[in-house]
Amino acid sequence: MMSPIDSALLDCFTHNNVSRGPLLVAVSGGIDSVTLLHALNRIAHQRNLELHVVHVNHGLRDQDSINDEAFVCELAHALGRSMHVIHANTEQHPDLHRLGIEATARMQRYAALVQTAESIGAEYVCTGHTLNDNVETFIMNAARGSGYKGLSGIPDMRQLTERVRVLRPLLSCTRAQVEDYAHGMGLVWREDYTNSSDEFTRNRVRRNVLPSITASLGENALRGIHASAKHMRDVRLAMDEMLAPFVHTIITVHRNGTATNIDLGQLDALSPKMQKLVLLHGLGYGHDDTMRLLTLLTSEVGSEATLTNGTIALRERGYLVIEPTSTDAFDHVIDLTGDFRAGTSTLHLDIIAPNNLEFSNTTVFFDLAYVQPPLHWRTWKDGDRLTPFGMGGNSSLVSDLITNARILHAERRNMQVLTDARGILWLCGLRRSDRAPVTQETDSVIRCRLITL
C-alpha cells in the first residue's frame, strides 16, 4: 500500500507530465526536504528521472549552516546523486534592509534554483512545501489584509522563468504525514534551531496559531483552509483572465522597464471597484499601496506618494508614473571632447569648424574661445539660474524653465546642465544660455550632443 507521500508524488508528476531527464531537488536538510528527496529517489528509476540535489547555504547560522551543507552533501553522496551547493551571503545583500532577511533569503534561494536548473537542463525544481506551509501563508496573508492573490496561497506549480518551473509535490500532504513517513523509513534530518524561535512571524503561526486552530476546530480544519486557498487560486486565475484586457490598455511599462505609466483617462472610465482590481492585478501591490495610488487619482498634478517597494508614484496630466525613488544625481568634470555617460544618457562633445551647424534641442554649439574650463556635466539643483538665449540678458531659475516647459514631474529631477567656470551653458535638451554664441568671427566650435536611451 502506497503512503500518502508516494501517492502525492505520483499524482503531481502525472498531472504535470513529469518524466525523463534531469530533475532538481532543493534540500535544506530539514525533515520536509529530506522526505521529499527520499521519496523521489524511490520512484526516480521507474520514471527515468535523473535526480540532482541543490543546497543553498545562506551562512546565517554559523557552524550550523556549515553542518547543514555537509549533511546534505553526505546524503546526496549516499544516494548516488549529483550535488550542487550555492553560497548566498544574505546578510551582505543590498536589498536586505528594504526586504527583510526572510524575503531576501527567499529571493536569493529561488535565483540559485533557477541558475542551477538551467545549468543542468532541468525543467523542474522540486521543493518540500507541505499543506501546513500553505495554511501558514494563507493565515499570514489574511492577517495582512491581502486580496484574492495573497489568499490563493502557495501554488503546486509555478513558472519561474521561461524554461524553469517549481513543483511542490508534497503540498497536499500534512506535516504529520511527512513525519509519519520519515519515522517509518528511519530517516535522519537536521533540526533548524531557529524554527523554535518566535522571532519570525511564520514560526509564531506554526507554533501557536495552527495548534490552536486544530484544537478548537479539529484536525480537518487545516485541510479546510488549504481547500479555501485552492478555491481562491481558481478565483485568481479567472480574475487574471477577466482583467487582462483592461490591464493591457491602462498600464504600460517604459523607460527600459524602470517606470510604469497608468492611463487615468481609461482608468476613470471604470467603476471604483474595477479601478482597484485593475491596479491590484496589474501592479501586484498590496492593499495599502493600491489605496495610495487611488488617492492620487483626484490629487493635483505634481502630487506624489511613496510606495513600500522602493518606488514613488507621481501624478501627471492624464496619468500616473511609478518609478524608483532614488535618483542618479551626479556631477562629472569633463573634457572638451569625448563621450561621457551617466545612467541612460550620453553627452558627446567635439570641436568642429563653424560650418553647416544644425541646431536642435539635443544639439547645441558654443564658441570655443568664450568657454572657460573646467566643464561640469551634472544634475540640476535648486537655485540654479540660466540666462536663456534670446531673452535679452534676463536670467531665470532653472526650476521655472522646467516648469514652463511642462516637463513631466517624473523626469524633472533627472534633468542635467552643462556648466563652465562662469555658470550654466546649457539646460540639456531644453534651453541654451546666451553665452559663447557662434558668430561670423568664431574660429572653432564646441558641439554638444545629448543622447538619451
C-alpha positions as CSV (number, residue, x, y, z in Angstrom):
1,M,0.0,0.0,0.0
2,M,1.4,3.4,-1.0
3,S,1.9,6.0,1.6
4,P,0.3,9.5,1.2
5,I,3.7,10.8,0.3
6,D,4.2,8.3,-2.6
7,S,0.6,9.0,-3.8
8,A,1.2,12.7,-3.7
9,L,4.4,12.5,-5.8
10,L,2.8,10.2,-8.4
11,D,-0.3,12.4,-8.7
12,C,1.8,15.5,-9.1
13,F,4.1,14.0,-11.7
14,T,1.2,12.6,-13.7
15,H,-0.7,15.8,-13.6
16,N,2.3,17.8,-14.8
17,N,3.6,15.1,-17.2
18,V,7.0,14.9,-15.5
19,S,9.1,12.0,-16.8
20,R,12.6,11.5,-18.1
21,G,15.5,13.9,-17.9
22,P,17.1,15.8,-15.0
23,L,15.1,16.8,-12.0
24,L,16.5,19.3,-9.5
25,V,15.6,18.8,-5.8
26,A,16.0,21.6,-3.3
27,V,17.2,20.1,0.0
28,S,17.8,22.2,3.1
29,G,18.4,19.2,5.4
30,G,15.1,19.6,7.3
31,I,12.5,16.9,7.6
32,D,10.3,18.1,4.7
33,S,13.1,18.2,2.0
34,V,14.8,15.0,3.2
35,T,11.5,13.2,3.0
36,L,10.9,14.6,-0.5
37,L,14.4,13.5,-1.7
38,H,14.0,10.0,-0.2
39,A,10.6,9.5,-1.8
40,L,11.8,10.9,-5.2
41,N,14.8,8.6,-5.1
42,R,12.5,5.6,-4.7
43,I,10.5,6.4,-7.9
44,A,13.2,8.0,-10.0
45,H,14.2,4.8,-11.8
46,Q,10.7,3.9,-12.9
47,R,10.1,7.4,-14.3
48,N,13.6,7.6,-15.8
49,L,14.4,10.7,-13.8
50,E,18.0,11.9,-13.2
51,L,17.9,13.5,-9.7
52,H,20.2,16.4,-8.8
53,V,20.4,17.8,-5.3
54,V,20.9,21.5,-4.7
55,H,21.5,23.1,-1.3
56,V,21.6,26.9,-0.7
57,N,23.8,28.0,2.2
58,H,22.8,31.4,3.4
59,G,25.5,31.5,6.1
60,L,23.0,32.8,8.7
61,R,23.7,30.2,11.5
62,D,27.5,30.0,11.6
63,Q,28.6,26.4,12.3
64,D,25.0,25.1,11.9
65,S,24.9,26.3,8.3
66,I,28.2,24.5,7.6
67,N,26.9,21.4,9.2
68,D,23.6,21.5,7.2
69,E,25.6,21.8,4.0
70,A,27.9,18.8,5.0
71,F,24.8,16.7,5.9
72,V,23.1,17.3,2.6
73,C,26.3,16.6,0.6
74,E,26.7,13.3,2.5
75,L,23.0,12.4,1.9
76,A,23.3,13.1,-1.9
77,H,26.5,11.0,-2.0
78,A,24.9,8.1,-0.2
79,L,22.1,8.1,-2.7
80,G,24.5,8.4,-5.6
81,R,23.0,11.7,-6.7
82,S,24.8,14.8,-8.1
83,M,25.3,17.6,-5.6
84,H,25.2,21.3,-6.2
85,V,26.0,23.8,-3.4
86,I,25.2,27.6,-3.7
87,H,26.6,30.0,-1.2
88,A,24.5,33.2,-0.7
89,N,25.7,35.8,1.7
90,T,22.3,37.1,2.7
91,E,23.5,39.5,5.4
92,Q,25.5,41.4,2.8
93,H,22.8,41.7,0.2
94,P,22.0,45.3,-0.8
95,D,18.2,44.7,-0.5
96,L,18.4,43.2,3.0
97,H,17.3,46.4,4.8
98,R,14.3,47.0,2.4
99,L,13.1,43.4,2.1
100,G,14.0,41.9,5.4
101,I,16.0,38.8,6.0
102,E,13.3,36.2,5.2
103,A,12.3,37.8,1.9
104,T,15.9,38.4,0.9
105,A,16.9,34.8,1.6
106,R,13.9,33.5,-0.4
107,M,14.8,35.8,-3.4
108,Q,18.3,34.5,-3.3
109,R,17.2,30.9,-3.0
110,Y,15.0,30.9,-6.0
111,A,17.6,32.7,-8.1
112,A,20.0,30.0,-7.1
113,L,17.5,27.3,-8.0
114,V,16.9,28.8,-11.4
115,Q,20.6,29.1,-12.1
116,T,21.3,25.5,-11.1
117,A,18.3,24.1,-13.1
118,E,19.4,26.0,-16.2
119,S,23.0,24.8,-15.9
120,I,21.9,21.1,-15.9
121,G,19.0,21.5,-18.3
122,A,16.3,20.7,-15.7
123,E,12.8,21.9,-16.5
124,Y,11.5,21.3,-12.9
125,V,12.8,22.2,-9.5
126,C,11.1,20.3,-6.6
127,T,10.7,21.8,-3.1
128,G,9.4,20.3,0.1
129,H,6.5,22.7,0.8
130,T,3.6,21.0,2.6
131,L,-0.1,21.6,3.3
132,N,0.9,23.2,6.6
133,D,3.1,25.7,4.8
134,N,0.2,26.7,2.6
135,V,-2.1,27.2,5.6
136,E,0.5,29.3,7.3
137,T,0.9,31.5,4.2
138,F,-2.9,31.9,3.9
139,I,-3.2,32.9,7.5
140,M,-0.4,35.4,7.4
141,N,-1.6,37.0,4.2
142,A,-5.2,37.2,5.5
143,A,-3.9,39.0,8.6
144,R,-2.1,41.5,6.4
145,G,-5.3,42.3,4.6
146,S,-4.3,40.6,1.3
147,G,-6.7,40.3,-1.6
148,Y,-7.5,37.3,-3.7
149,K,-3.9,37.0,-4.8
150,G,-2.5,36.7,-1.3
151,L,-5.3,34.3,-0.2
152,S,-4.6,32.0,-3.1
153,G,-1.7,30.6,-1.1
154,I,1.2,28.6,-2.5
155,P,0.7,27.1,-6.0
156,D,1.7,23.5,-6.5
157,M,3.4,24.6,-9.7
158,R,4.8,28.0,-10.7
159,Q,6.7,29.2,-13.7
160,L,10.0,30.7,-12.5
161,T,11.4,31.5,-15.9
162,E,10.5,30.7,-19.5
163,R,12.4,27.3,-19.1
164,V,12.2,26.5,-15.4
165,R,9.2,25.7,-13.2
166,V,9.0,24.9,-9.5
167,L,7.0,21.9,-8.4
168,R,5.7,21.3,-4.8
169,P,4.8,17.6,-4.8
170,L,4.1,17.4,-1.1
171,L,1.7,20.4,-1.0
172,S,-1.3,18.1,-0.4
173,C,0.4,16.3,2.5
174,T,0.2,17.5,6.1
175,R,3.3,17.9,8.3
176,A,2.0,14.9,10.3
177,Q,2.1,12.7,7.2
178,V,5.6,13.8,6.4
179,E,6.7,13.0,10.0
180,D,5.0,9.6,9.8
181,Y,6.8,8.8,6.6
182,A,10.2,10.0,7.9
183,H,9.9,8.0,11.1
184,G,8.6,4.9,9.3
185,M,11.5,4.9,6.9
186,G,14.0,5.6,9.6
187,L,15.2,8.8,8.0
188,V,17.6,11.2,9.6
189,W,17.4,15.0,9.2
190,R,18.7,18.3,10.6
191,E,16.7,20.4,13.0
192,D,17.0,24.2,12.5
193,Y,17.1,25.7,15.9
194,T,15.6,29.0,14.5
195,N,12.4,27.1,14.0
196,S,11.8,27.1,17.7
197,S,12.2,30.9,17.9
198,D,9.3,33.3,17.9
199,E,11.3,36.0,16.2
200,F,9.8,35.2,12.8
201,T,6.1,35.6,12.0
202,R,5.9,32.2,10.3
203,N,7.3,30.4,13.4
204,R,4.7,32.1,15.6
205,V,1.9,31.0,13.3
206,R,3.3,27.5,13.1
207,R,4.0,27.0,16.8
208,N,1.0,28.9,18.2
209,V,-1.8,29.5,15.7
210,L,-2.1,26.2,13.9
211,P,-2.2,24.1,17.1
212,S,-5.0,26.4,18.4
213,I,-7.0,26.0,15.2
214,T,-6.8,22.2,15.2
215,A,-7.5,22.1,19.0
216,S,-10.6,24.3,18.5
217,L,-11.9,23.1,15.1
218,G,-10.4,19.7,14.7
219,E,-7.6,18.2,12.5
220,N,-9.6,18.7,9.3
221,A,-9.5,22.5,9.8
222,L,-6.1,22.7,8.2
223,R,-7.4,20.8,5.1
224,G,-10.4,23.2,5.0
225,I,-8.1,26.2,4.9
226,H,-5.9,24.6,2.3
227,A,-9.1,24.0,0.2
228,S,-10.1,27.6,0.6
229,A,-6.7,28.7,-0.7
230,K,-7.2,26.4,-3.8
231,H,-10.6,27.9,-4.4
232,M,-9.0,31.4,-4.2
233,R,-6.5,30.3,-6.7
234,D,-9.3,29.4,-9.1
235,V,-10.7,32.9,-8.5
236,R,-7.3,34.4,-9.2
237,L,-7.0,32.6,-12.5
238,A,-10.5,33.7,-13.5
239,M,-9.8,37.3,-12.4
240,D,-6.5,37.3,-14.3
241,E,-8.3,36.3,-17.5
242,M,-11.1,38.9,-17.0
243,L,-8.8,41.8,-16.1
244,A,-6.1,41.2,-18.7
245,P,-7.6,43.4,-21.4
246,F,-8.0,46.3,-19.0
247,V,-4.5,46.0,-17.6
248,H,-3.0,45.8,-21.1
249,T,-4.6,49.1,-22.2
250,I,-4.3,51.0,-18.9
251,I,-0.8,50.0,-17.6
252,T,2.3,50.3,-19.7
253,V,6.0,49.9,-18.8
254,H,8.5,52.3,-20.4
255,R,12.0,53.7,-20.0
256,N,13.7,50.3,-20.3
257,G,11.5,48.9,-17.7
258,T,12.3,51.4,-15.0
259,A,9.0,53.2,-15.0
260,T,5.3,52.4,-15.2
261,N,2.5,54.6,-16.7
262,I,-1.1,54.4,-15.7
263,D,-3.6,56.0,-18.1
264,L,-6.0,57.9,-15.9
265,G,-8.4,58.6,-18.7
266,Q,-9.1,54.9,-19.3
267,L,-9.0,54.1,-15.6
268,D,-11.5,56.8,-14.8
269,A,-14.0,55.1,-17.1
270,L,-14.2,52.2,-14.8
271,S,-16.1,51.8,-11.5
272,P,-14.1,52.4,-8.3
273,K,-14.1,48.7,-7.5
274,M,-12.9,47.8,-11.0
275,Q,-10.2,50.5,-10.7
276,K,-8.9,48.9,-7.5
277,L,-8.9,45.4,-9.1
278,V,-7.1,46.6,-12.2
279,L,-4.3,48.2,-10.1
280,L,-4.1,45.2,-7.7
281,H,-3.8,42.8,-10.6
282,G,-1.7,44.8,-13.0
283,L,0.8,46.1,-10.5
284,G,1.0,43.3,-7.9
285,Y,0.9,45.8,-5.0
286,G,-0.7,45.2,-1.6
287,H,-3.9,46.9,-0.4
288,D,-2.1,49.9,1.3
289,D,-0.1,50.8,-1.8
290,T,-3.1,50.4,-4.0
291,M,-5.1,52.8,-1.8
292,R,-2.3,55.3,-2.1
293,L,-2.5,55.1,-5.8
294,L,-6.3,55.5,-5.8
295,T,-5.9,58.7,-3.7
296,L,-3.7,60.2,-6.3
297,L,-6.4,59.9,-8.9
298,T,-8.1,63.0,-7.5
299,S,-5.0,64.8,-6.4
300,E,-3.4,67.8,-8.1
301,V,-0.8,67.4,-10.8
302,G,2.6,67.1,-9.2
303,S,1.3,65.2,-6.1
304,E,3.2,62.1,-5.2
305,A,3.0,59.0,-2.9
306,T,5.8,56.8,-1.6
307,L,5.2,53.1,-2.1
308,T,6.6,50.3,0.0
309,N,8.6,48.6,-2.7
310,G,11.1,51.4,-3.1
311,T,9.1,53.3,-5.7
312,I,7.3,56.6,-5.9
313,A,4.0,57.4,-7.7
314,L,3.7,60.8,-9.4
315,R,0.5,62.5,-10.6
316,E,1.0,63.8,-14.1
317,R,-1.5,65.3,-16.5
318,G,-3.6,62.4,-17.6
319,Y,-1.7,59.6,-16.0
320,L,0.3,58.3,-13.0
321,V,4.0,57.5,-13.3
322,I,5.6,54.9,-10.9
323,E,9.4,54.9,-10.8
324,P,12.3,54.2,-8.4
325,T,12.5,56.7,-5.5
326,S,16.3,57.0,-5.9
327,T,17.7,59.4,-8.5
328,D,21.0,59.1,-10.2
329,A,22.4,62.6,-9.2
330,F,25.9,63.2,-10.5
331,D,28.5,65.9,-11.1
332,H,31.2,65.0,-13.6
333,V,34.2,67.1,-14.5
334,I,34.6,66.5,-18.3
335,D,37.0,67.3,-21.1
336,L,36.3,69.5,-24.1
337,T,35.9,66.4,-26.3
338,G,34.8,62.8,-25.8
339,D,31.8,60.7,-24.8
340,F,30.6,61.0,-21.2
341,R,27.9,58.7,-19.8
342,A,25.5,58.9,-16.8
343,G,22.7,56.5,-16.4
344,T,20.8,56.2,-19.7
345,S,22.3,59.5,-21.1
346,T,25.4,60.1,-23.1
347,L,26.9,63.6,-23.7
348,H,29.1,63.8,-26.8
349,L,31.5,66.8,-27.1
350,D,33.7,67.5,-30.1
351,I,35.4,70.6,-31.7
352,I,34.4,71.4,-35.3
353,A,34.6,74.2,-37.8
354,P,31.7,76.7,-37.7
355,N,30.1,75.4,-40.9
356,N,26.6,74.0,-41.6
357,L,25.6,73.9,-38.0
358,E,22.2,72.2,-37.4
359,F,20.7,73.3,-34.1
360,S,18.2,71.3,-32.1
361,N,17.0,70.7,-28.6
362,T,19.6,67.9,-28.2
363,T,22.5,69.6,-30.1
364,V,23.9,73.0,-29.3
365,F,27.1,74.9,-30.3
366,F,29.4,77.3,-28.4
367,D,32.3,79.4,-29.4
368,L,35.3,77.7,-28.1
369,A,37.1,81.0,-27.4
370,Y,34.5,82.0,-24.9
371,V,34.1,78.8,-23.0
372,Q,36.1,78.7,-19.7
373,P,37.0,75.3,-18.4
374,P,36.6,73.3,-16.2
375,L,33.4,71.9,-17.7
376,H,30.9,70.1,-15.4
377,W,28.0,67.9,-16.5
378,R,25.6,67.4,-13.6
379,T,22.0,67.1,-12.5
380,W,20.4,70.5,-11.9
381,K,20.0,71.8,-8.3
382,D,17.5,74.2,-6.6
383,G,18.8,77.7,-7.1
384,D,20.5,77.1,-10.5
385,R,20.0,80.0,-12.8
386,L,20.4,80.3,-16.6
387,T,20.3,83.3,-18.9
388,P,18.5,81.8,-21.9
389,F,19.5,82.7,-25.5
390,G,17.1,85.4,-26.9
391,M,15.8,86.6,-23.6
392,G,17.5,90.0,-23.5
393,G,20.0,89.1,-20.8
394,N,17.4,88.2,-18.2
395,S,18.2,85.2,-16.1
396,S,15.7,82.6,-15.0
397,L,15.6,79.9,-12.4
398,V,16.2,76.5,-14.0
399,S,13.2,75.2,-12.0
400,D,11.0,77.8,-13.7
401,L,12.2,76.9,-17.1
402,I,11.5,73.3,-16.5
403,T,8.0,74.0,-15.1
404,N,7.1,76.4,-18.0
405,A,8.2,73.7,-20.5
406,R,5.8,71.3,-18.8
407,I,8.4,68.6,-18.3
408,L,6.9,65.6,-16.6
409,H,7.4,65.6,-12.9
410,A,8.8,62.1,-13.1
411,E,11.6,63.4,-15.4
412,R,12.4,66.8,-13.8
413,R,14.6,65.5,-11.1
414,N,17.0,63.9,-13.6
415,M,17.4,66.8,-16.0
416,Q,21.0,67.9,-16.5
417,V,23.0,71.0,-17.0
418,L,26.4,71.7,-18.7
419,T,28.5,74.4,-16.9
420,D,31.8,76.1,-17.3
421,A,33.7,78.3,-14.8
422,R,31.2,81.2,-15.3
423,G,28.0,79.3,-15.0
424,I,25.4,77.2,-16.8
425,L,25.9,76.9,-20.6
426,W,23.1,74.6,-21.3
427,L,20.0,73.1,-19.7
428,C,20.5,69.9,-21.6
429,G,17.7,69.1,-24.1
430,L,15.8,72.3,-23.3
431,R,17.5,75.7,-23.4
432,R,21.0,77.0,-24.0
433,S,22.4,80.2,-22.5
434,D,23.2,83.4,-24.3
435,R,26.9,82.9,-23.6
436,A,29.6,82.0,-26.1
437,P,27.3,82.3,-29.2
438,V,28.6,81.2,-32.6
439,T,29.2,84.3,-34.8
440,Q,30.9,85.2,-38.0
441,E,34.1,85.8,-36.0
442,T,34.1,82.3,-34.5
443,D,37.0,80.1,-35.5
444,S,36.3,76.9,-33.5
445,V,33.0,75.4,-32.2
446,I,32.3,73.0,-29.4
447,R,29.4,70.8,-30.5
448,C,27.4,69.3,-27.6
449,R,25.0,66.4,-28.3
450,L,22.8,64.7,-25.7
451,I,21.7,61.1,-26.4
452,T,19.2,59.5,-24.1
453,L,18.1,55.9,-24.4
